[in-house]
Amino acid sequence: MEYVENKAVEEEQLKGIFRDMVKYSPSKICGMLGNAIIVPVYTSLLTPEEYGLYSLSIAFLSFLCIIFSDWVGLSGLRFFRQHQLTQDMPKYLTTLVTMLVTNLCLMVAVALFFRQNFFDFFHIPIKYYLAILLLIIPVAARALLFQLLRAELKSMSFTFSTILNQILTIGLSIFFAKYFHLGAMALLLGMGVSISLIDILLIYQSNILSWFKFQKVEWSTIFPIMKYGIPIAATSLSAWIINQSNKFIMNSISGFSDVGLVGVAYGLTLPLLMTIFSIITVAAIPRIINMYEERIDVRPIISKFTGYYILVALPIITVISMYAPDYVQMLSSGDKFQLAFKLIPFFAFGTFFMSLADYTTLQYHLANKTYIDFVIKLISGVAGIVLNIVMIPKYGLIGAGIATFGANFLYFFLSTIIVLPGLRLIYPTLTIFRMLLSFIPFAGLYYLFNTQLKVPALFEMITLMAVFYLCYWWLSKTLLKRVK
């Protein structure tokens, strides 16, 4: 693809991304706080066995969403601008809704016909199995509507709905758990009621009713969506294998109790960290897609935001891993889940590399070659299963951590060596070099904390990150100031 140099458009889009980041940040920060609250609240309400059952249920729900619904919403985001420019939005929305409804009907038919196979593989009790089949309907609708909001650049509406959804889900789950004593089922019920209410709000926020008209669906509209979306579904399924299959393998070996520990470590890393890290991608990707469609060179912007991500994420991940026992103690209820700290460093750095791969794999999405993303993630997923099967019987919880980290790192590594022409990532070398120098005083202070000074762990964690960012800021203003 030949790019058009347009510095004015690039600068305007860059400013737009920062504006959207500010608008999206309240939802992400509240989401992060919500995820931080969920683990201690839910672990106080449930036993390790019940929390393990809840974790398995959510993992099974995400499995179904990946196959039957999520990719429709992501395709809606990718091609929204293209159809908006050609002014055929009614046909486009009709196609998206028709595909989503058809997929859900197919899911119910498959899930009921092969129910015994699902029972044997996932070990989900029948009442939870049926609850998940109902829950996926509002979840799938929310996924599509949220992507439409992103495509319309309605960041404030997205923020408000996300925050409200988080508050409602936690509040209703606590209500059903405390007053109806439903155990893990209370959390699924709270989620279902909350998301159903949010779906109604999203219908009006996205203004979909003003565009949507039943029209004849043509294969010329469906085929590009399927060509783009089905590899995404397969890719997401591979990611699910990397990060969720350990729960089911652990359950078959050790039972629900150890799955509860895996669920706590997972809850304190991937959803918690990804929520805050995604502030960058949720704002940047829609605008980067628009720039690419207008034939603007997006590589400098992708490089810039890759550097921002590494700068934000790596110090946080490092500190959480160094203080894993204290981190789990602060964010879980009681000693019954304390052993989850063994998994924190592996899951945290696995999350870091998985999120970093969002930037290295963006090339495949821009070029509509998502099958490449699928292939490398499938390879990583298969490697993850093999590692889980080998490592968990031998090393227990740590084995699950090694397998998850290894699979996520392999995915990132493969995405850096399989590069499309004209879309090679420009690495943010200056940012990385500043960070390496900033970690020198960071390491010295950590040594003092462990040998000379005795202060609360939370104070140490905050101080270490503050020292790192102060050093980075000083370097960026003095010795390593960027030369223009």
Buried (B, 14 or more C-beta within 10 A) or exposed (E): EEBEEBEEBBEEBBEBBEEBBEBBBBBBBBBBBBBBEBBBBBBEBBBBBBBBBBBBBBBBBBBBBBBBBBBBBBBBBBBBBBBBEEEBBBBBBBBBBBBBBEBBEEBBEBBEEEBEEBEEEBBBBEEBBBBBBEBBBBBBBBBBBBBBBBBBBBBBBBBBBBBBBBEBBBEBBBBBBEEEEBBBBBBBBBBBBBBBBBBEBBBEBBBBEEBBEEBEBEEEBBEBBBEBBBBBBBBBBBBBBBBBBBBBBBBEBBBBBBBBBBBBBBBBBBBBBBBBBBBBBBBBBBBBBBBBBBEBBBBEBBBBBBBBBBBBBBBBBBBBBBBBBBBBBBBBBEEBBBBBBBBBBBBBBBBBBBBBBBBBBBBBBBBEBBBBBBBBBBBBBBBBBEBBBEBBEEBBBBBBBBBBBBBBBBBBBBBBEBBEEEBEBEBBEBBBEBBEBBBEBBEEBBEEBEEEEEEEBEEBBEBBBEBBBEBBEBBBEEEBEEEE
